[in-house]
Amino acid sequence: MHKTYSKEFKVKACEMVLKDGMKHAEAAERLGINKILLYQWTSAYEINGEKVFVGKGHQRAEDAELRKRRKENAELKMENEILRKCNSILCEKPDRRVRFAQKELKEYPVSKVCKVLGISRSYYYKVRKPTEE
């Protein structure tokens, strides 16, 4: 099983080597970690300081923010596509919107379609007509 170490633990380990002058092997043994892992941590720590240990896995804070923005952007693009396709139907009654969505917007997730059309998912499933497969 893969063990996860806190930021504080990693910083302490790096400082044992870099500031206290301890050998990698000795510090790794004291901390109960692999010395290769400690070499990797200290190399990264020397270059980027404490900010190297932020986020999930090897991800820097900037990378996490970029990933979040890209995901958000993709969702907004999808919502815009849905709106473009159903511009005229938005003024119709909710049951007409459901039927339109079922017929014309099959490639999009139901949750997104319902959000954009202003209807609940439960209403969508209540009103929709069974499809033939």
C-alpha positions in Angstrom: 0.0 0.0 0.0 1.2 3.5 -0.9 1.9 5.7 2.2 1.1 9.4 2.1 3.2 11.9 4.0 2.2 15.3 5.2 3.8 18.5 4.0 5.2 19.1 7.5 6.8 15.7 7.5 8.4 16.2 4.1 9.7 19.6 5.0 11.2 18.3 8.3 12.9 15.4 6.4 14.4 17.8 3.9 15.6 20.2 6.6 17.3 17.3 8.5 19.5 16.8 5.4 19.8 20.3 4.0 20.0 22.4 7.2 21.2 20.0 9.8 23.7 18.3 7.5 22.5 14.8 8.2 23.2 12.2 5.5 20.2 11.0 3.4 20.6 7.4 4.5 20.7 8.4 8.2 17.7 10.7 8.0 15.7 8.2 6.0 16.4 5.5 8.5 15.4 7.7 11.5 12.2 8.6 9.7 11.4 5.2 8.5 11.3 6.1 4.8 13.2 5.0 1.7 16.4 7.1 1.1 15.6 7.3 -2.6 12.3 9.0 -1.7 14.2 11.4 0.5 16.6 12.2 -2.3 13.6 13.1 -4.5 12.1 15.3 -1.8 15.3 17.2 -1.1 16.0 17.8 -4.8 12.5 19.2 -5.3 12.7 21.2 -2.0 16.0 22.8 -3.0 14.5 24.1 -6.3 11.0 25.1 -5.2 11.0 25.3 -1.4 8.0 24.3 0.7 5.5 25.0 -2.2 6.7 21.8 -3.9 4.7 19.8 -1.4 1.3 21.4 -2.1 -1.7 19.7 -3.8 -2.3 16.0 -4.6 0.6 13.8 -5.5 3.3 15.7 -7.4 1.0 18.5 -8.3 2.0 22.1 -7.6 -0.6 24.6 -6.5 -0.5 26.3 -9.9 -1.1 23.0 -11.7 -4.1 22.3 -9.4 -5.6 25.7 -10.1 -5.0 25.3 -13.9 -6.7 21.9 -13.8 -9.7 23.3 -11.9 -10.0 26.2 -14.4 -9.9 23.9 -17.4 -12.6 21.7 -15.9 -14.8 24.7 -15.2 -14.2 26.0 -18.7 -15.2 22.7 -20.3 -18.4 22.7 -18.3 -19.3 26.2 -19.3 -18.6 25.4 -23.0 -21.0 22.4 -22.7 -23.7 24.6 -21.1 -23.2 27.2 -23.9 -23.7 24.5 -26.5 -26.9 23.3 -24.9 -28.2 26.9 -24.7 -27.4 27.4 -28.4 -29.3 24.3 -29.4 -32.4 25.1 -27.3 -32.6 28.9 -27.4 -36.3 29.0 -28.7 -37.5 26.2 -26.4 -36.6 28.0 -23.1 -39.9 30.0 -23.3 -41.9 26.8 -23.6 -43.6 24.9 -20.8 -41.4 22.6 -18.8 -42.8 19.4 -20.2 -42.0 20.6 -23.8 -38.4 21.4 -22.6 -38.1 17.8 -21.3 -39.3 16.3 -24.6 -37.0 18.6 -26.5 -34.1 17.6 -24.3 -34.8 13.9 -24.7 -35.0 14.2 -28.4 -32.3 16.8 -29.3 -29.8 16.7 -26.5 -28.9 13.0 -26.1 -25.2 13.6 -26.1 -25.2 15.7 -22.9 -25.5 14.6 -19.3 -29.1 14.8 -18.0 -27.9 16.9 -15.0 -26.4 19.6 -17.3 -29.4 19.7 -19.6 -31.8 20.1 -16.6 -29.6 22.8 -15.1 -29.5 24.8 -18.3 -33.3 24.3 -19.1 -34.3 25.2 -15.5 -36.0 21.9 -14.7 -35.2 19.4 -11.9 -33.9 16.0 -12.8 -36.8 14.3 -11.0 -39.2 16.3 -13.2 -37.3 15.3 -16.3 -37.6 11.6 -15.4 -41.2 12.0 -14.5 -42.2 13.7 -17.8 -39.9 12.0 -20.3 -41.3 9.4 -22.7 -39.7 6.0 -22.6 -37.2 5.5 -25.4 -37.0 2.6 -27.7 -33.6 0.9 -27.8 
